[in-house]
Amino acid sequence: MAKIILTHEVTGLGAPGDVVEVKDGYARNFLIPRSLATPWTKGAEKDITAIRKARKAREIATLDDAKAIRDSLQSKAVVVTAHAGESGRLFGAVTTAEIADAVKAAGAPSVDKRKIEIGQPIKSVGEYKVSVRLHADVAATLTVKVVAG
């Protein structure tokens, strides 16, 4: 088992700044190469406090605020314009950053791109359901409409 410090939120494992134990291969082959975690060392305590401080500044303060933002997000129409071919297939895929920008352009509260979860890669024109984790207990489901542009 390897002891690591998470630098980004990993679904089912923890939040940034958490110290967790995972299997060696998972840490070595997945988490550390993708910069989702760093190896735990005695000198890393300073890193943990800095990560937690940054996380606290970004997160939504209360459960009521998160529910209000969820209601606001779910009532907005989110439209992403992407380059597509004749058949409606996109050149590339829609990213979480593009969805976050579209949410902001729709007049909804801004959302951190790291909190957006896309089930399947969005590679064609149409409507898709996207989940946004606003709080530990609150998630919003957005309907994202992808149009050719």
C-alpha positions as a Python dict, from the first residue, in 0.01 Angstrom:
ca = {
    (1, 'M'): (0, 0, 0),
    (2, 'A'): (125, 347, -91),
    (3, 'K'): (48, 657, 112),
    (4, 'I'): (-26, 957, -112),
    (5, 'I'): (-156, 1314, -92),
    (6, 'L'): (-438, 1398, -332),
    (7, 'T'): (-384, 1720, -528),
    (8, 'H'): (-718, 1704, -716),
    (9, 'E'): (-1056, 1557, -632),
    (10, 'V'): (-1081, 1188, -720),
    (11, 'T'): (-1433, 1046, -718),
    (12, 'G'): (-1465, 771, -460),
    (13, 'L'): (-1125, 839, -308),
    (14, 'G'): (-1113, 1188, -161),
    (15, 'A'): (-1064, 1560, -197),
    (16, 'P'): (-749, 1769, -247),
    (17, 'G'): (-529, 1768, 61),
    (18, 'D'): (-647, 1428, 185),
    (19, 'V'): (-385, 1169, 277),
    (20, 'V'): (-500, 826, 160),
    (21, 'E'): (-356, 478, 121),
    (22, 'V'): (-402, 308, -215),
    (23, 'K'): (-245, 11, -388),
    (24, 'D'): (103, 74, -522),
    (25, 'G'): (10, 22, -889),
    (26, 'Y'): (-288, 258, -872),
    (27, 'A'): (-69, 532, -727),
    (28, 'R'): (232, 468, -953),
    (29, 'N'): (47, 407, -1281),
    (30, 'F'): (-263, 627, -1259),
    (31, 'L'): (-277, 893, -987),
    (32, 'I'): (81, 1026, -989),
    (33, 'P'): (133, 1038, -1372),
    (34, 'R'): (-196, 1229, -1413),
    (35, 'S'): (-93, 1476, -1138),
    (36, 'L'): (-392, 1378, -926),
    (37, 'A'): (-166, 1293, -632),
    (38, 'T'): (187, 1321, -497),
    (39, 'P'): (380, 1073, -285),
    (40, 'W'): (350, 1131, 90),
    (41, 'T'): (665, 1248, 269),
    (42, 'K'): (730, 1402, 607),
    (43, 'G'): (811, 1736, 442),
    (44, 'A'): (482, 1737, 251),
    (45, 'E'): (280, 1870, 547),
    (46, 'K'): (331, 2225, 413),
    (47, 'D'): (185, 2115, 79),
    (48, 'I'): (-118, 1968, 256),
    (49, 'T'): (-196, 2294, 437),
    (50, 'A'): (-156, 2497, 115),
    (51, 'I'): (-385, 2260, -78),
    (52, 'R'): (-651, 2269, 194),
    (53, 'K'): (-635, 2650, 213),
    (54, 'A'): (-685, 2680, -165),
    (55, 'R'): (-970, 2427, -155),
    (56, 'K'): (-1147, 2619, 122),
    (57, 'A'): (-1129, 2940, -84),
    (58, 'R'): (-1289, 2765, -386),
    (59, 'E'): (-1559, 2556, -223),
    (60, 'I'): (-1915, 2663, -162),
    (61, 'A'): (-1960, 2760, 202),
    (62, 'T'): (-2292, 2608, 304),
    (63, 'L'): (-2536, 2342, 198),
    (64, 'D'): (-2811, 2602, 141),
    (65, 'D'): (-2585, 2799, -96),
    (66, 'A'): (-2507, 2480, -287),
    (67, 'K'): (-2878, 2396, -322),
    (68, 'A'): (-2954, 2749, -446),
    (69, 'I'): (-2676, 2724, -706),
    (70, 'R'): (-2801, 2377, -808),
    (71, 'D'): (-3151, 2513, -870),
    (72, 'S'): (-3009, 2804, -1069),
    (73, 'L'): (-2791, 2573, -1282),
    (74, 'Q'): (-3067, 2325, -1356),
    (75, 'S'): (-3303, 2600, -1473),
    (76, 'K'): (-3056, 2740, -1731),
    (77, 'A'): (-3015, 2621, -2088),
    (78, 'V'): (-2649, 2549, -2157),
    (79, 'V'): (-2545, 2557, -2523),
    (80, 'V'): (-2197, 2464, -2646),
    (81, 'T'): (-2099, 2549, -3003),
    (82, 'A'): (-1843, 2316, -3162),
    (83, 'H'): (-1703, 2248, -3509),
    (84, 'A'): (-1881, 1953, -3668),
    (85, 'G'): (-1879, 1770, -3997),
    (86, 'E'): (-2171, 1699, -4230),
    (87, 'S'): (-2295, 1401, -4026),
    (88, 'G'): (-2297, 1595, -3698),
    (89, 'R'): (-1978, 1435, -3567),
    (90, 'L'): (-1750, 1681, -3387),
    (91, 'F'): (-1386, 1746, -3472),
    (92, 'G'): (-1254, 1653, -3127),
    (93, 'A'): (-1468, 1642, -2813),
    (94, 'V'): (-1641, 1888, -2583),
    (95, 'T'): (-1427, 1950, -2272),
    (96, 'T'): (-1523, 2038, -1917),
    (97, 'A'): (-1364, 2382, -1967),
    (98, 'E'): (-1595, 2451, -2263),
    (99, 'I'): (-1896, 2345, -2056),
    (100, 'A'): (-1785, 2570, -1767),
    (101, 'D'): (-1754, 2864, -2010),
    (102, 'A'): (-2101, 2789, -2156),
    (103, 'V'): (-2251, 2781, -1805),
    (104, 'K'): (-2102, 3123, -1732),
    (105, 'A'): (-2223, 3258, -2069),
    (106, 'A'): (-2576, 3134, -1991),
    (107, 'G'): (-2584, 3366, -1690),
    (108, 'A'): (-2556, 3093, -1427),
    (109, 'P'): (-2305, 3107, -1139),
    (110, 'S'): (-1956, 3009, -1254),
    (111, 'V'): (-1859, 2647, -1202),
    (112, 'D'): (-1511, 2503, -1155),
    (113, 'K'): (-1425, 2280, -1452),
    (114, 'R'): (-1281, 2020, -1214),
    (115, 'K'): (-1625, 1972, -1057),
    (116, 'I'): (-1789, 1877, -1390),
    (117, 'E'): (-1823, 1506, -1466),
    (118, 'I'): (-1899, 1389, -1820),
    (119, 'G'): (-2019, 1027, -1838),
    (120, 'Q'): (-1924, 952, -2199),
    (121, 'P'): (-1705, 1171, -2420),
    (122, 'I'): (-1920, 1420, -2610),
    (123, 'K'): (-1825, 1374, -2975),
    (124, 'S'): (-2142, 1454, -3168),
    (125, 'V'): (-2417, 1713, -3191),
    (126, 'G'): (-2712, 1662, -2953),
    (127, 'E'): (-2825, 1689, -2591),
    (128, 'Y'): (-2626, 1537, -2306),
    (129, 'K'): (-2666, 1505, -1928),
    (130, 'V'): (-2366, 1630, -1730),
    (131, 'S'): (-2318, 1613, -1353),
    (132, 'V'): (-2168, 1898, -1147),
    (133, 'R'): (-2052, 1833, -789),
    (134, 'L'): (-2124, 2152, -596),
    (135, 'H'): (-2086, 2023, -240),
    (136, 'A'): (-2020, 1690, -71),
    (137, 'D'): (-2397, 1628, -51),
    (138, 'V'): (-2522, 1828, -352),
    (139, 'A'): (-2484, 1756, -723),
    (140, 'A'): (-2657, 1928, -1013),
    (141, 'T'): (-2753, 1764, -1341),
    (142, 'L'): (-2718, 1992, -1642),
    (143, 'T'): (-2860, 1941, -1988),
    (144, 'V'): (-2592, 2049, -2234),
    (145, 'K'): (-2698, 2105, -2592),
    (146, 'V'): (-2414, 2075, -2842),
    (147, 'V'): (-2472, 2257, -3171),
    (148, 'A'): (-2260, 2281, -3486),
    (149, 'G'): (-2098, 2615, -3540),
}
